[in-house]
C-alpha cells in the first residue's frame, strides 16, 4: 500500500540542520565595527572574542574561554604548597632524629644500669651514646646540610636509619617522576623489583639506570643527526610505560621531557633562594646516593642542547596559596599544566601580529577545558571559514578585505535604516522598486553573441526564426497533413539583442570629511553609513547615475565604497574643502548631459588648500589664502550652474558662517541634521535633486 507523506516546517525545537551561527549576523556585527572606524582585522578579532548567539541563545567567544582558563589557573594555584618537598624532607628528618635520639637515650640508660652493676664495657657504650648525641646536636639547622652530614652517620636505631633512607628515596622518586612521570614506585638499589608503599610493585634502581642510559643514548644519536626510527621503536617497546604522553617519535618525546624540565625550572624559581638551594642540594645528594647523578646530568644537558627554548618558559615566580604540601612531582605537574594554560591564554588572546584561530591548540583546549570548550572553538573557526567560503571576506589573513557582496549588504542595511527613519519621520517612503534605466533603446538590433547581457529583442528574434524556417522548408512540407501550419523552433542563431544607448541621468559627487575631529566627536560611523547607503541606492535603483565618493582631510581623493568602508581615522590636521570641490567639479564636468549633484558632509571650516605647486598647506586658524582658494572653487561651481548642498555636523560657528556665505554665493542649500538623521537628509536631498527640485537660491535648514 502506498503511504501518504506530509512535509512542513520543523517544530521539534532548534533546527538540527541549522549552522551554529548566523553568518549574516556576523557580517552585520563586523560591519558595525568597521563603520565605527575599526580595521577589518580588529572587527573580526572582536567578533571571535565576543562570540555570537548560537541556536540555544548562548554566547561564548574567545574571551569566555580565556575566563575559564583564568579560573583553572586560580584553581591550580590554590591546590597546594610548592615547597611541599622541602617541608616533607624536614618532617622526615625530624622524625628520624627524634627516633635516633630516643634510641640513644635508651642506650645511655641501659649503659648506666650495666655500669652500676659493674658490667665491663658499659662506660664505653655510655660515652658512645653521648658522643652521638653531641653529633646530632651539632647538625646544621638547614635541612640539606643536615642530610648531607648524616650520610656517614652510624645509626643506632634501624627505624631512624630507614626513615632517613626513605627521605632520600622519596626525593629521588619525586625528582625522577618530575622528569619522567611514568616511573612507578621505585625500590631500593638492587636486582629485581621491590615492593613500594602500599605493596605496589616498583621499578628497581637498576631498571631506572637502564632506562636513563637508553634514553640518553637515544637522545645523543638524535643530536648527532642519525636516523633513530628503529632505536626509538625499540626504546618505546621496552620503556614505553614510563611515558604516558605516548610520543610518536623522538621529537614528541623531547617535547614532553622539555615541558617537565621547564616546569622543574619554574618550580625552582618559585621557591625562595634558601628553599631553592636546599632542595637542589637534597636532590643532588639523593641522586648521588643511588648512582644516578651522571645519567640525570646527561639527560638535562641533552634537553638544554636540543630544546633550549623550553628553559626560558614561565612568567617568573609562581605564587601557590594552598595549604596541602605538594611533592616535587606533583608540583612540577601543576606547574607544567600552569605553563600549558599560560600558552593557551596567549593563543586565545590573539594579540600577536598575524595570530588567528589556526594558531590555537584545539587539543590543549580540550585537555584543559573539556570537549565542550573545544567544540566551541571549532564552531568559531567554522564561522571564520564560512565568512571566507561564502564570499563575505576576501584576501589572506594579514590583508583581509570586505568583499563586494559584504559591501552591498552593509549598504543595504544602512539604506534600510535610512528609509526606516524616513517613514518614522513621516517624510514619505522613498523605497523605489523600479531601477533606473541602464540605457535607452535605439530601435535597432544585432545578433546575439555569447556573454551578452542586454535584453533580447523578441520581435526581431521571432522574425529571424520564421524567415530561417521558411528558407529551409520545402513547399510540399510547408503544412501538415491536416492542413495546420507547423510550429517555428527558436535556435541560438535566431536571437537578436536590442541595442541601447547608455545615458547618465545624474552626476553625483559626495564629499565626506575624514579629518580627525569626525572620529573624535563620534561622527565617523554616521558619515560612513550615510555614504554606504547612498552608494547602495545609486547602484541598485539608479545605476545610470555617475556616482563618486570624495574623501578629504588635508588633501582630497576619490574613493571606492570598499576604500571608504576600510578607511580608518588618522591624526591628520586639516580640512581641504577646496581640493574636494575641485575633484567634484571635475567629476560633474565629465558628464555634461547629466544632472549635477554635489553633496558635502563636514564638521569644520576649511583649514587647508593646495598651493600652485600641488602641495597641501594647513593653517589654524583659517588663513585668508585658504578661504580665497576655497571660495574660488565655489565660484567655479556657480559659473557651471552646479549647486553645492552642505550638511553641517556639530556647532562650529566658523563653519556655520562659511557655509551660509557659500550658500548665498552659490545658491545651494545648507542643512544641520542631528547625527541620527544625517542619512535621512542626504538621501532625501539626493532624490529631490535628481528629480530636479533642488536649488533655487540660498536656503538654510536646521534639524535636531
C-alpha positions, 0 to 999 in steps of 0.5 A, spaced: 500 500 500 502 506 498 503 511 504 501 518 504 507 523 506 506 530 509 512 535 509 512 542 513 516 546 517 520 543 523 517 544 530 521 539 534 525 545 537 532 548 534 533 546 527 538 540 527 540 542 520 541 549 522 549 552 522 551 554 529 551 561 527 548 566 523 553 568 518 549 574 516 549 576 523 556 576 523 557 580 517 552 585 520 556 585 527 563 586 523 560 591 519 558 595 525 565 595 527 568 597 521 563 603 520 565 605 527 572 606 524 575 599 526 580 595 521 577 589 518 582 585 522 580 588 529 572 587 527 573 580 526 578 579 532 572 582 536 567 578 533 571 571 535 572 574 542 565 576 543 562 570 540 555 570 537 548 567 539 548 560 537 541 556 536 540 555 544 541 563 545 548 562 548 554 566 547 561 564 548 567 567 544 574 567 545 574 571 551 569 566 555 574 561 554 580 565 556 575 566 563 575 559 564 582 558 563 583 564 568 579 560 573 583 553 572 589 557 573 586 560 580 584 553 581 591 550 580 594 555 584 590 554 590 591 546 590 597 546 594 604 548 597 610 548 592 615 547 597 611 541 599 618 537 598 622 541 602 617 541 608 616 533 607 624 532 607 624 536 614 618 532 617 622 526 615 628 528 618 625 530 624 622 524 625 628 520 624 632 524 629 627 524 634 627 516 633 635 516 633 635 520 639 630 516 643 634 510 641 640 513 644 637 515 650 635 508 651 642 506 650 645 511 655 640 508 660 641 501 659 649 503 659 648 506 666 644 500 669 650 495 666 655 500 669 652 500 676 652 493 676 659 493 674 658 490 667 665 491 663 664 495 657 658 499 659 662 506 660 664 505 653 657 504 650 655 510 655 660 515 652 658 512 645 651 514 646 653 521 648 658 522 643 652 521 638 648 525 641 653 531 641 653 529 633 646 530 632 646 536 636 651 539 632 647 538 625 646 544 621 639 547 622 638 547 614 635 541 612 640 539 606 646 540 610 643 536 615 642 530 610 648 531 607 652 530 614 648 524 616 650 520 610 656 517 614 652 517 620 652 510 624 645 509 626 643 506 632 636 505 631 634 501 624 627 505 624 631 512 624 636 509 619 630 507 614 626 513 615 632 517 613 633 512 607 626 513 605 627 521 605 632 520 600 628 515 596 622 519 596 626 525 593 629 521 588 622 518 586 619 525 586 625 528 582 625 522 577 617 522 576 618 530 575 622 528 569 619 522 567 612 521 570 611 514 568 616 511 573 612 507 578 614 506 585 621 505 585 625 500 590 631 500 593 638 499 589 638 492 587 636 486 582 629 485 581 623 489 583 621 491 590 615 492 593 613 500 594 608 503 599 602 500 599 605 493 596 605 496 589 610 493 585 616 498 583 621 499 578 628 497 581 634 502 581 637 498 576 631 498 571 631 506 572 639 506 570 637 502 564 632 506 562 636 513 563 642 510 559 637 508 553 634 514 553 640 518 553 643 514 548 637 515 544 637 522 545 645 523 543 644 519 536 638 524 535 643 530 536 648 527 532 643 527 526 642 519 525 636 516 523 633 513 530 626 510 527 628 503 529 632 505 536 626 509 538 621 503 536 625 499 540 626 504 546 618 505 546 617 497 546 621 496 552 620 503 556 614 505 553 610 505 560 614 510 563 611 515 558 604 516 558 604 522 553 605 516 548 610 520 543 610 518 536 617 519 535 623 522 538 621 529 537 614 528 541 618 525 546 623 531 547 617 535 547 614 532 553 621 531 557 622 539 555 615 541 558 617 537 565 624 540 565 621 547 564 616 546 569 622 543 574 625 550 572 619 554 574 618 550 580 625 552 582 624 559 581 618 559 585 621 557 591 625 562 595 633 562 594 634 558 601 628 553 599 631 553 592 638 551 594 636 546 599 632 542 595 637 542 589 642 540 594 637 534 597 636 532 590 643 532 588 645 528 594 639 523 593 641 522 586 648 521 588 646 516 593 643 511 588 648 512 582 644 516 578 647 523 578 651 522 571 645 519 567 640 525 570 646 530 568 646 527 561 639 527 560 638 535 562 644 537 558 641 533 552 634 537 553 638 544 554 642 542 547 636 540 543 630 544 546 633 550 549 627 554 548 623 550 553 628 553 559 626 560 558 618 558 559 614 561 565 612 568 567 617 568 573 615 566 580 609 562 581 605 564 587 601 557 590 596 559 596 594 552 598 595 549 604 596 541 602 604 540 601 605 538 594 611 533 592 616 535 587 612 531 582 606 533 583 608 540 583 612 540 577 605 537 574 601 543 576 606 547 574 607 544 567 599 544 566 600 552 569 605 553 563 600 549 558 594 554 560 599 560 560 600 558 552 593 557 551 591 564 554 596 567 549 593 563 543 586 565 545 588 572 546 590 573 539 594 579 540 600 577 536 601 580 529 598 575 524 595 570 530 588 567 528 584 561 530 589 556 526 594 558 531 590 555 537 591 548 540 584 545 539 587 539 543 590 543 549 583 546 549 580 540 550 585 537 555 584 543 559 577 545 558 573 539 556 570 537 549 565 542 550 570 548 550 573 545 544 567 544 540 566 551 541 572 553 538 571 549 532 564 552 531 568 559 531 573 557 526 567 554 522 564 561 522 571 564 520 571 559 514 564 560 512 565 568 512 571 566 507 567 560 503 561 564 502 564 570 499 563 575 505 571 576 506 576 576 501 584 576 501 589 572 506 589 573 513 594 579 514 590 583 508 583 581 509 578 585 505 570 586 505 568 583 499 563 586 494 557 582 496 559 584 504 559 591 501 552 591 498 549 588 504 552 593 509 549 598 504 543 595 504 542 595 511 544 602 512 539 604 506 534 600 510 535 604 516 535 610 512 528 609 509 526 606 516 527 613 519 524 616 513 517 613 514 518 614 522 519 621 520 513 621 516 517 624 510 514 619 505 517 612 503 522 613 498 523 605 497 523 605 489 522 598 486 523 600 479 531 601 477 533 606 473 534 605 466 541 602 464 540 605 457 535 607 452 533 603 446 535 605 439 530 601 435 535 597 432 538 590 433 544 585 432 545 578 433 546 575 439 553 573 441 555 569 447 556 573 454 551 578 452 547 581 457 542 586 454 535 584 453 533 580 447 529 583 442 523 578 441 520 581 435 526 581 431 528 574 434 521 571 432 522 574 425 529 571 424 526 564 426 520 564 421 524 567 415 530 561 417 524 556 417 521 558 411 528 558 407 529 551 409 522 548 408 520 545 402 513 547 399 510 540 399 512 540 407 510 547 408 503 544 412 501 538 415 497 533 413 491 536 416 492 542 413 495 546 420 501 550 419 507 547 423 510 550 429 517 555 428 523 552 433 527 558 436 535 556 435 541 560 438 542 563 431 535 566 431 536 571 437 537 578 436 539 583 442 536 590 442 541 595 442 541 601 447 544 607 448 547 608 455 545 615 458 547 618 465 541 621 468 545 624 474 552 626 476 553 625 483 559 627 487 559 626 495 564 629 499 565 626 506 570 629 511 575 624 514 579 629 518 580 627 525 575 631 529 569 626 525 572 620 529 573 624 535 566 627 536 563 620 534 561 622 527 565 617 523 560 611 523 554 616 521 558 619 515 560 612 513 553 609 513 550 615 510 555 614 504 554 606 504 547 607 503 547 612 498 552 608 494 547 602 495 541 606 492 545 609 486 547 602 484 541 598 485 535 603 483 539 608 479 545 605 476 545 610 470 547 615 475 555 617 475 556 616 482 563 618 486 565 618 493 570 624 495 574 623 501 578 629 504 582 631 510 588 635 508 588 633 501 582 630 497 581 623 493 576 619 490 574 613 493 571 606 492 565 604 497 570 598 499 576 604 500 571 608 504 568 602 508 576 600 510 578 607 511 580 608 518 581 615 522 588 618 522 591 624 526 591 628 520 590 636 521 586 639 516 580 640 512 581 641 504 574 643 502 577 646 496 581 640 493 574 636 494 570 641 490 575 641 485 575 633 484 567 634 484 567 639 479 571 635 475 567 629 476 560 633 474 564 636 468 565 629 465 558 628 464 555 634 461 548 631 459 547 629 466 544 632 472 549 635 477 549 633 484 554 635 489 553 633 496 558 635 502 558 632 509 563 636 514 564 638 521 569 644 520 571 650 516 576 649 511 583 649 514 587 647 508 588 648 500 593 646 495 598 651 493 600 652 485 605 647 486 600 641 488 602 641 495 597 641 501 598 647 506 594 647 513 593 653 517 589 654 524 586 658 524 583 659 517 588 663 513 585 668 508 589 664 502 585 658 504 578 661 504 580 665 497 582 658 494 576 655 497 571 660 495 574 660 488 572 653 487 565 655 489 565 660 484 567 655 479 561 651 481 556 657 480 559 659 473 557 651 471 550 652 474 552 646 479 549 647 486 553 645 492 548 642 498 552 642 505 550 638 511 553 641 517 555 636 523 556 639 530 556 647 532 562 650 529 560 657 528 566 658 523 563 653 519 556 655 520 558 662 517 562 659 511 557 655 509 551 660 509 556 665 505 557 659 500 550 658 500 548 665 498 554 665 493 552 659 490 545 658 491 545 651 494 542 649 500 545 648 507 542 643 512 544 641 520 541 634 521 542 631 528 547 625 527 541 620 527 538 623 521 544 625 517 542 619 512 535 621 512 537 628 509 542 626 504 538 621 501 532 625 501 536 631 498 539 626 493 532 624 490 529 631 490 535 633 486 535 628 481 528 629 480 530 636 479 527 640 485 533 642 488 536 649 488 533 655 487 537 660 491 540 660 498 536 656 503 538 654 510 535 648 514 536 646 521 534 639 524 535 636 531 
